[in-house]
Amino acid sequence: MMVKRSLVSVVDDDESVRESLPDLLKEFGFAARTFASAEEFLVSDCINETRCLVLDIAMPGMSGPDLQRELAIRRQHIPIVFITAHGDGTVRPRLIAAGAVECLFKPFSDTALLGALSAALRVP
């Protein structure tokens, strides 16, 4: 019997993140897809299958928070775990208030990512 794994989509303009995170996500038992930009994710066939979005905040073009707003406008309710290398103390509370599950500051631990994904995928 084949078990369908939850799809976690990673949107980050940093190639090293797009190369390393899918392996870690697969170790955690998730399916993973990566996208270099928010725009690339929006035109993909993955939006409806994505159960959680690991989303960089600062990217060229559409930012992570811009994508969060666009998904809300489209009524696509995907739990979001933001990741960033450029955070200050005000970023995380703003993103959480806007509906994000978590905001992790790079470099984050495997344990922190797993905890955030577990919270995002928890069935209410």
C-alpha positions, -999 to +999 in steps of 0.1 A: +000+000+000+014+034-010+009+063+015+006+097+000+030+121+017+021+157+024+036+180-001+057+208+013+066+235-013+098+256-008+099+290-024+133+306-020+156+325-044+187+310-027+198+280-047+216+263-018+183+263+002+164+249-028+190+221-030+193+212+006+158+215+021+141+189-001+164+162+012+157+172+048+120+173+041+121+138+026+139+126+057+111+140+077+086+120+055+073+148+033+071+151-005+089+183-016+089+207-045+111+238-049+105+271-067+130+299-073+103+326-070+068+334-058+057+339-094+070+304-103+050+289-075+018+308-085+019+294-121+027+258-110+003+229-107+013+225-070-008+251-053-038+228-047-016+199-035+007+220-013-001+213+024+026+237+037+047+264+022+083+271+034+086+306+021+115+331+020+107+366+030+130+387+008+131+377-029+135+396-061+101+404-076+072+392-054+083+389-018+071+362+006+046+384+024+033+395-011+028+358-020+010+353+014-014+382+005-019+369-031-028+334-018-053+350+007-069+370-022-072+337-042-087+320-011-058+294-011-054+286+025-019+271+028-001+271+061+031+292+058+065+288+076+086+318+067+123+316+066+147+346+064+183+356+067+174+393+071+152+394+102+149+419+130+128+416+161+097+432+144+095+408+115+083+376+132+053+392+152+041+409+120+041+377+100+025+357+127-002+383+130-008+381+093-014+344+096+019+327+093+025+296+114+061+304+122+091+325+111+125+309+113+158+328+111+185+313+089+204+292+098+177+273+116+179+238+132+164+207+117+144+204+150+130+240+146+119+233+110+103+200+120+085+217+149+072+244+126+060+219+099+043+198+125+024+228+138+015+239+103+002+204+094-017+198+126-053+191+119-075+216+138 
